[in-house]
């Protein structure tokens, strides 16, 4: 682990110290967690599946007539349709 020195305002540090005492945890641990949360959301965010463009998977084989068709296709393993 790398040791660093940072400058923070007294009120910010006091808030971290108070919260750390309430949770019975070291202040430094909370600050490390805060830095990691910032890193995960701002520096190295994970792409979401919703961010990608849709991909074509071919033509429609047959349309569903009802939601039951969908669940039947998903869970009925005895049906080997091509």
C-alpha positions in Angstrom: 0.0 0.0 0.0 1.3 3.5 -0.9 1.5 6.1 1.8 0.4 9.6 0.7 -0.1 13.0 2.2 -3.2 15.0 1.4 -4.6 18.3 2.5 -8.2 18.5 3.4 -10.3 21.1 5.2 -10.8 20.7 8.9 -14.6 20.3 8.6 -14.3 17.5 6.0 -11.7 15.7 8.1 -13.8 16.2 11.3 -16.8 14.6 9.5 -14.7 11.6 8.5 -13.4 11.2 12.0 -16.9 11.5 13.6 -18.3 8.9 11.1 -15.4 6.6 11.7 -15.9 6.7 15.5 -19.6 6.0 15.0 -18.8 3.0 12.9 -15.9 1.9 15.0 -13.5 2.0 12.0 -10.3 3.8 11.3 -10.6 7.2 9.5 -7.9 6.1 7.0 -10.0 3.1 6.0 -13.0 5.3 5.2 -10.9 7.7 3.2 -9.5 4.7 1.2 -13.0 3.5 0.5 -14.1 7.0 -0.6 -11.1 7.2 -3.0 -11.9 3.7 -4.4 -15.6 4.7 -4.9 -14.5 7.8 -6.8 -12.1 5.7 -8.9 -14.8 3.2 -9.8 -17.3 5.9 -10.8 -15.2 8.6 -12.3 -11.7 7.2 -13.3 -12.5 3.6 -14.3 -16.2 3.3 -14.7 -17.4 -0.1 -15.9 -19.4 0.0 -19.1 -23.0 -0.9 -18.8 -24.7 -3.3 -21.2 -27.1 -0.5 -21.8 -24.3 1.7 -23.2 -23.7 -0.6 -26.2 -25.3 -0.5 -29.5 -27.8 -3.2 -30.4 -26.5 -6.1 -32.4 -28.3 -8.0 -35.1 -28.6 -11.7 -34.4 -30.3 -12.6 -37.6 -33.8 -12.8 -38.9 -36.9 -13.4 -36.8 -37.6 -17.1 -36.9 -41.2 -16.8 -35.7 -43.2 -14.2 -33.8 -44.4 -14.8 -30.3 -48.2 -14.8 -30.0 -48.2 -14.4 -26.2 -45.9 -14.2 -23.2 -46.6 -17.9 -22.7 -44.8 -18.6 -26.0 -41.7 -16.8 -24.6 -41.6 -18.6 -21.3 -42.3 -21.9 -23.1 -39.4 -21.3 -25.4 -37.1 -20.4 -22.5 -38.0 -23.3 -20.2 -39.2 -26.1 -22.4 -36.1 -28.1 -23.1 -37.9 -31.0 -24.8 -38.8 -28.8 -27.8 -36.0 -28.9 -30.3 -37.1 -26.4 -32.9 -34.8 -25.2 -35.6 
